[in-house]
Amino acid sequence: MTGGRAVVLGGSIAGLFSARALSENFAEVVVVDRDELTGPGDLRRGLPQGHHLHGLLSRGQQIAEEYFPGLTEEMKAAGAQLGDVADDVRWIINGKRLQKVESGLFALTSSRPFLERHIRNRVLALPQVSFLEQSDILRLTTTEDRREVTGVVVRRQDGTEETLAADLVVDATGRGSRTSVWLQEFGFDAVEEEKHKIGLGYTTRYYRVPDEAFEGNISINTVASAGIPRGAICQKIDGGRSIVTAYGILGDHPATTPDGFLDFIKSLAAPDIYEVLQASEPLDEPVAYKFPTNLRRHYQRLTDFPAGLLVIGDAVCSFNPSYAQGMTVSALGSLVLRRHTAESQRPDPIAYFKDLAADAVDGCWEMAVGADLSFPEVEGERTPEVQAAHAFIAQVQHAASRDAAVSRAYSRVIGLVDSPAVLHDPEIEAALAAASQE
C-alpha cells in the first residue's frame, strides 16, 4: 500500500469505478459530490436520466465483478435479473430475431439506482475510501506557475469552504465537466471538442409484467434501424418490476401520454413489446429525457497538461445512450487509471489520455458514431469506409438471425468483450456468405 491522497470529483458510476481503482495505489481516496449519495432516496438530482433504462455491457459486468467479487450474485439475490446476453435476451434487429445461443456472457438487468447503490456500498466498504457528500466543487488549487494541480476547493452544505489537498485529482463530473474551462484559465490550450447531433429522445414507463409474457427472456430489445429509426427495450429489473424505454432520433420522440407512448411502441419494427404490454399493468406515467448530441473532448490530442489532474468517463466522451456504452467505457477507463497510478501517483497526463483513448474510448466512439450515420437523416460524412462498414454490419445482422455462431460472435462484439476482428474469422465469413445467398 502506498501513501498519498486522491480526490475524485463526482460520485456517479465513473467516480465509483475510479475510486475503486485508486484505492489500490493511494492510502486515502475522497469522493466529492453535490448530491446526498448515501441517503434513503434512490434518484439523485445529479442524475436526471436515472429514471430511465441503464445497463452495463458484458465487459462492464466483468470489470465490476473483478473489482467487487460476488457483486453479480449479490445483486441477483436482491432482485436483479441475470441471464445469458444472447440466450436470455430477445434481440430484434431490422425486424428479425437474432438466433438464441449461449454466449458465455452475462446480462445483468436492474434499475440504475439499484446498480449504483450496490456498487457504491462496495466502494464505501473500502477502508481507503470516504465520501464528502452535499458539497459543491468550486475550483482547483495549483502551484503558483499553474503547472501542477494540488487540490480542490469545495463548499459544504453549511456554506463553509474547504480546501482538500491532493496528490491527484480525477474529474469524473460527467458531461458538464469544467476541466476544459479550468485549463484555459491556467493558460493551457483549449481541448478540441467533437459533436454529432442526433436529437435522441426517450421515454420510460414502469410496468408489472407477468412472467409468462417474457417467454423465458429477461429482456426484449427491439433495435432502431435505418428502415424504422425507432426502438425500445422491455426489461425485467429489481423490485418485481419491468422497465420499458422507447427512443427515437432527430425529434421523432415517444410521447409522454399513456396512449401516445403505446402507439409509439406499436409502430416498432416488431410487435413483441407491444404484445407484452397488452398483458401488463402500468405502475407510473411515462417520463421523457432528451440527449441532443454525442460529445467527445479530445484530451489525447493535447501536448501540454497540468500534472496532478486526470479526466475520465462522460467528462471525456458522452455517447448515444441507446447503445448502452457509457458505464462500460467508464469501467474500461478505470482500468487505464489503475494501471497508470500503479506506476506513479502523479502519472504523465498526456500518456494517460493517449492510453484512455486507445484502450477505452476510440473503438466505442467509432462504433457509436458509425451506427448513428447508418440513419440517413443524421448529418455527417459517410466516407467509403463508413459505407462499407454499414454494409458489413447489415450483413452480420442478417446472418445472425439465421446462424447461431454469427449471433454468438456479434453479441460478444457489441458487449465489448471481443474485438470486431472476430467477425472476419473464417467460420464467420463462411456463415456470412451462406446467409447472403438465402
N, C-alpha and C positions, 0 to 999 in steps of 0.2 A: 504494500500500500504506500502510495506517495502522499505528500502533503499538499498544501495549497487549497485555494477555493475557486470554484467555478460558479458563475451566476448564469442561470438560464432565464431569458426573458420570454414569458409565455408558458402557460401550463396546459396547453392542449396536447393532442397526440404527439406532434413533433417535439414539443418540450418535454413530454414524459419519456419518449424514447431517448432523447438527448441526455436527460438526467440519468437514465439507466446506463448509458454508455459512459458518461463522465464519472459515474460512481466507481468505476474500475481504476481510475487514474488520478482522482482527487480525494483528499481527506474530507472535504466539505463541498456539497453541491446545494445551492439555494435556488429554488424555482419561484420566480416573481410573477404574479398575475393580478389583474384588477378585479377579477371575479372572486366570489366565495367558492372555492373549489371543493371543500370537504364538508359543506353543509348538507342539509336534507334535500335541497332542491336538485332536480336532475338536469333541467335545461339551463345552461349558463347564458348570461347576457352576451358574453363574448363569442358565442357560437350560435348565431341567428339561424343557421341551417341545421342545427342539432335535432330538430323535429323530424327531419327527412331521412331517407334511407342512406346508410353508410355501410361500407364493408371493407375489410382487409382482404386484398387478393391473397392467393395461396402463399406467395413468397412473404408477404407481410405476416401472415399467420405463423409461418415457420420461424421468422425472426422473433416474433412475440413469444413463441414457445421456447426458443433458445434463451432469451433474456429471463423469462419467468417460467421455469419448468412446472408443468401441471396446470398452467393457466387455461388451456383449452378444455380439459376435463372439468376444471373448477367452474368455468362459465357454462358448460353444458349442464352440470348439476344444478346450477342456479336458474336455468331456464332457457339458455341459448340453444339453438339448433345446430347439429353437427352432421355432416354427410360428405359424400364424395362430390367434388366440384363438377364432375362430368356424368356421374351416375345418379345423383340425388337432386340435381338441378336440371330443370327442363329448359334448354336453350332453344329459342326460336329466332332464326336469322333469315331475313328475306322470306318470311312466311313459312319456313321449313324447320322442322325439328332436327337438331343435331342428334346423331346416334348416341345412345346411352352406353357408357363404357366406364370401367374403373380406371381412374387416372392416377390413383395413389396420392391425390392431393385433397386436403380438407377444405370444405366450405363451412365457415362458422358464421352463423347469422344471428344478429341481435340488434337492438336499438343502439344508436350512437352513445347516449348517456350511459347505458349498461356497459358497453365495451370500455368507454373511457373510465368509468368508476372502477372496474376490475383492474385495469392497467394502473390507474392512479394508486389504488390501495397497495399494489405490489411495489410501486416506486416508493411510497411512503414508508413501507416496511424496511427499506434500505437504511442502515444506520448513518450513512454519509449524507442522506438527502433530507432537506427540510423545505417547507413551503412558506412563502411570505404572501399571504392572500390579501385581497382587497387593498392593493397598493398600486398606485399609478406609476408608470415608468416615465420619468421626466427627461432625463438626459444622461449621456455618458460622461464620465470623467476621464481625462487624459493627462499625459505628460505635457509640459509647457510647450514643446515643439509639435504637439498633436500627432506624433508618430506612433504613440502607444496608448491603448485604452487601458485604464487602471481600475475601472469600476463603473457603477451606475448610481444615479440619484433617484430615489423613489419617494413618493408621498403616501404616507399611511392614511387610513380612513379618518383618523382624528385631525388630519391636516399637517402633521409634523413631517418634515423632510429628513431623510436619512441617506447617507452615502454608504453603499456596500462596496468595499474594496474587493477586487477580484484579480486573480491571475489570468482568467479567461472569461469573457462574456460571450454567450451564444444567443443570437437573436432568433427566436422561434415564435415571433409575434404574428406570423401569418401574412396574408396579402397586404395588410395595411402597415407593414414594417416601415420604420423611419430611417433605417440604416443608410439608404441611398441619399437621404437629405442630410444626415449627420456627416457623411463623407464629404459632401461639398462644403459644409460649414467648417470642416477641418482642413480644407484646401486640397482635397483629393479630387480626381476626375469623377464625373458623374458616371454611374453604371448604365450601360446600354439596356434599354427595355424593349422587348418584342411583344406585340399584342396581336391577337387574331380575334376578330369579332365573330361570335357565334350566336349571341342573343338567346341563350338557353333559358328556358323557364320550366320549372317543375312544380307539381302539386302533389301533396301527400295526404292520404287518409288511412286511418287505422280501422281494422275490422276484427271481428270474431269469425273465424273461418272453420267450418267442420273439417276434421282431419281427412275424411274421405274425399273432400273436394280437391285436395292436392294430389290425389292418386299416388301416394308414396313419395312425392317430392318434398323438399323443404323450400324450394324457390322456383318460380316460373319467370323467366327472363325473356320478354319479347323485345328484341333489339331493334332500334330505329335503323332504317337503311335508306339508300338514295331513293328507292321507289316510294316508300312510305316513311317519311322522316319523323315518325312519332314512335315512342317506345314506352315501356312500363315494366316494372318489376313488382311481383307479388311474392312476399317472402314471410315465412314463419319466423317469429322472433320471441324474445323473452316475454314473460307475463301471460302466456297463452294467447298472445295476440298475433295478428299478421299486419304487415305494413304494405301499402301499395303506393308507389311513387311513379307518376306518369310524367313524361317530359317531351318537349318539342323545341325546335330551334327557330331563330330569326322571327320571333314574335308569335309563332304558332304554338301557344302555350295552353295547357289544360285549364279548364275553367275551375273556379273555386265554389261553384254551386254544386250541390249533390247531383242534380240531373246532368249538368254540363260536364262534370267530371266523368260520369258514367258514359256519356255519349262519346267523349274522347277515347276512353278505354275500348268502347265498341268499334271505333274506327281503326284500331291497330291491324297489323298485317295478319294476325291470327286471333281467333275468338277465345283462346284459352282463359285469359284472365277475366274477361267479361263473364264467361260462364261460371267461373269460381265465385265471382261477386254476386251472382244471382242467388247463391245459396248462403250468403254471408250477412252478418249483422254489422252495420257501421257503428263505430264507437265514438266518433267525433266528426267535426266538419272539415272539409278539405282546406288545406293551408298551402300557400304558394311561396316560392322563392325564385329569384332571378340571378343568373350568372351571365354577365354580358360578354366577357372576353377571356380567352386564355392569356396569361401573363407570365413572361419569363424575364428575369433580371440576370444578365449575362456577367456575373461576377468573375467567371473564369477568363474573361477577356481583359480584365484589368491588369496592369503591370505594376501597380503600387497599391498598398492597402495597409491600414494600421495594424500593428501587432496587438494580440490580445483580444481580437474580435473575430467571430465567425458568424455565418448566417446559415439557416437550414429550413427545410420544409417549404410551406407555401410562401414564405418570405423570399424564397429564391424562384419558385416556379409554381404556378397555380393552374391546374388543368381543368378541362371539361369534366365536371363531376360525374357525368353519365358513364364514364369509363372506370370509375372507382379506383383510380390510381393514387390519389393524393396521400392517403395514410401509409400506403405501402412504400411510396417514394420517400416519405419521411423516415420510415424504418430503415430503408436502404441507406439513406443519408447518415443515419446514426451509426451505421457500421463504419462508414468513412470517418466520421468524427471519432469513434472509438480507436480506430487504427492510428490516426494522426496524433491524438492526445496520448496514446501509449508511447509514442516516440518523444513527445515534448509537450509540456503543459501550455506552452505558447507556440503552437505549430505555425509553420510558414503558411500564411493565409492564401497566397497565390497557389501553392502546391495543393492545399486542401480544396480550393474551389475547382481546380482542374480535375482532381480525382472525384469530387462530388458530381461534376458534370458527366464525366466518363462512366462512373460506376452506378449512378443513381438517376440522373436526370435526362441525359441525351436520348437514350432509347425510348423512354416513355414519352418525352416531348415529341419526338418524330412520329411515334405511333399515334398519339392523340391528334396532332395537327394533320397528319396524313389522313386519319379516319374522318376528321371534320371536313376535309377537302373532297371527300367522296360524295358529299352532298352538293349538288350543282349550285345551290343558292348561296353557299358560303363563299365569301370573297377570298382570293388568294391565287398564287401562281401554281398552276398544275404542270410542272415540268414533265418531260417524257418519263423520267424516273418515277415521279409520283403516279402518273397514269399507269405505268407498268406495275407498280406496287398495288394499286387499286384492282387491276385486272387479276393479279395473282391471288390476292386475298379473297376476291369473289370466287375464284376457282377453288381455293381451300375451303371456303364456307360451303360451297355446293357439294364438294366431295365429303365434307364432314357430316352432311345429312344422309350420306349413303354408306360411309366406311368408318368403322369403329376406330381403326388405327389413326386415321386422319383426325377424327374427333378428339381422341386422346392427346395427340400431338398439339393440336390447336388449343385445347384447354390449358395445356401446360405453358404454352407461349403467352396467352393472354393473362395467365396467372403470374407472369413474370418469373417463373421458375426456370424455364428453358429458353435459350436463345432462339430467335426466329429462324436461325440457320437450320434447325432441325426439320423445318418444313421442306427443306431441299434434300433430305436424306433419300436414298434410292427407293426405299419401301414407300415413302410418302409420295414421291414423284410418280411412281408407278400407279399408285391409287388415284392420284390426280388425273393422270392420263386416262385411266379406265373410266373415271366418273365423267370426264368431259365427252366421252363417246356415247353416254346414255341419253 
